[in-house]
Amino acid sequence: MTTQLVSDLTTLALMARVFGADIIALLRRLAAAGVRAGVSEMNRHEREGGR
């Protein structure tokens, strides 16, 4: 392993440790927004006489 690779991996591990909780929270919010959009689309489809 080169020192540059070790440095990059260490930086990546440190960033994952520092920002990991924020990234998980962001992913949860994005998933919730996707679910809301899907439910909204299903409800709109039903109101318009779909299946």
MIDOSE-1310 file (N, C-alpha, C; in nm, 2 decimals, decimal comma, always signed):
residues 51
mttq	+0,08/-0,12/+0,00/+0,00/+0,00/+0,00/+0,09/+0,12/+0,00; +0,05/+0,22/-0,08/+0,13/+0,34/-0,09/+0,08/+0,43/+0,02; +0,17/+0,53/+0,06/+0,13/+0,62/+0,16/+0,01/+0,71/+0,12; +0,00/+0,73/-0,01/-0,11/+0,81/-0,06/-0,24/+0,74/-0,04
lvsd	-0,24/+0,61/-0,07/-0,36/+0,53/-0,05/-0,40/+0,52/+0,10; -0,30/+0,50/+0,18/-0,33/+0,50/+0,33/-0,39/+0,63/+0,37; -0,33/+0,74/+0,32/-0,38/+0,87/+0,36/-0,53/+0,89/+0,31; -0,56/+0,84/+0,19/-0,69/+0,86/+0,14/-0,79/+0,77/+0,22
lttl	-0,75/+0,65/+0,25/-0,84/+0,56/+0,33/-0,86/+0,62/+0,47; -0,76/+0,67/+0,53/-0,78/+0,73/+0,66/-0,87/+0,85/+0,66; -0,85/+0,93/+0,56/-0,94/+1,05/+0,54/-1,08/+1,01/+0,52; -1,11/+0,90/+0,44/-1,24/+0,85/+0,41/-1,30/+0,80/+0,54
alma	-1,23/+0,72/+0,62/-1,28/+0,67/+0,74/-1,31/+0,78/+0,84; -1,23/+0,88/+0,85/-1,26/+0,99/+0,94/-1,38/+1,07/+0,90; -1,40/+1,09/+0,77/-1,51/+1,16/+0,72/-1,64/+1,08/+0,74; -1,63/+0,95/+0,72/-1,75/+0,86/+0,75/-1,78/+0,87/+0,90
rvfg	-1,68/+0,87/+0,98/-1,71/+0,88/+1,13/-1,77/+1,01/+1,17; -1,73/+1,12/+1,11/-1,77/+1,26/+1,15/-1,91/+1,28/+1,08; -1,93/+1,25/+0,96/-2,05/+1,29/+0,89/-2,15/+1,17/+0,87; -2,12/+1,05/+0,93/-2,20/+0,94/+0,91/-2,34/+0,95/+0,95
adii	-2,36/+1,01/+1,07/-2,50/+1,03/+1,13/-2,58/+1,13/+1,04; -2,51/+1,23/+0,99/-2,58/+1,33/+0,91/-2,62/+1,27/+0,78; -2,54/+1,19/+0,72/-2,57/+1,12/+0,59/-2,69/+1,03/+0,61; -2,69/+0,95/+0,72/-2,80/+0,86/+0,75/-2,93/+0,94/+0,76
allr	-2,93/+1,05/+0,84/-3,05/+1,13/+0,85/-3,09/+1,18/+0,72; -3,00/+1,23/+0,64/-3,04/+1,28/+0,50/-3,10/+1,17/+0,42; -3,04/+1,05/+0,42/-3,10/+0,94/+0,34/-3,24/+0,90/+0,39; -3,26/+0,91/+0,52/-3,39/+0,88/+0,57/-3,49/+0,98/+0,53
rlaa	-3,45/+1,11/+0,53/-3,55/+1,21/+0,48/-3,58/+1,20/+0,33; -3,47/+1,16/+0,25/-3,50/+1,14/+0,11/-3,59/+1,02/+0,09; -3,57/+0,92/+0,16/-3,66/+0,80/+0,15/-3,80/+0,84/+0,19; -3,82/+0,92/+0,29/-3,95/+0,96/+0,34/-4,02/+1,05/+0,23
agvr	-3,94/+1,13/+0,17/-4,00/+1,22/+0,07/-4,04/+1,14/-0,06; -3,96/+1,03/-0,09/-4,00/+0,95/-0,20/-4,13/+0,87/-0,17; -4,14/+0,82/-0,05/-4,27/+0,75/-0,01/-4,39/+0,85/-0,02; -4,37/+0,97/+0,04/-4,48/+1,07/+0,03/-4,52/+1,10/-0,11
agvs	-4,42/+1,11/-0,20/-4,45/+1,14/-0,34/-4,52/+1,02/-0,40; -4,48/+0,90/-0,37/-4,55/+0,78/-0,43/-4,69/+0,77/-0,38; -4,71/+0,79/-0,25/-4,85/+0,78/-0,20/-4,94/+0,89/-0,26; -4,88/+1,01/-0,27/-4,96/+1,12/-0,33/-4,99/+1,09/-0,48
emnr	-4,90/+1,03/-0,55/-4,93/+0,99/-0,69/-5,04/+0,88/-0,69; -5,03/+0,79/-0,60/-5,13/+0,68/-0,60/-5,27/+0,74/-0,57; -5,28/+0,83/-0,47/-5,41/+0,89/-0,44/-5,46/+0,98/-0,56; -5,37/+1,05/-0,63/-5,41/+1,13/-0,74/-5,47/+1,04/-0,85
here	-5,40/+0,93/-0,87/-5,44/+0,83/-0,97/-5,58/+0,77/-0,94; -5,61/+0,74/-0,82/-5,74/+0,69/-0,78/-5,85/+0,79/-0,79; -5,82/+0,92/-0,76/-5,92/+1,02/-0,78/-5,96/+1,05/-0,92; -5,87/+1,02/-1,01/-5,89/+1,05/-1,15/-5,96/+0,93/-1,22
ggr	-6,00/+0,83/-1,14/-6,07/+0,71/-1,20/-5,98/+0,60/-1,25; -5,86/+0,59/-1,20/-5,77/+0,48/-1,23/-5,82/+0,35/-1,17; -5,73/+0,25/-1,17/-5,77/+0,12/-1,11/-5,79/+0,13/-0,97
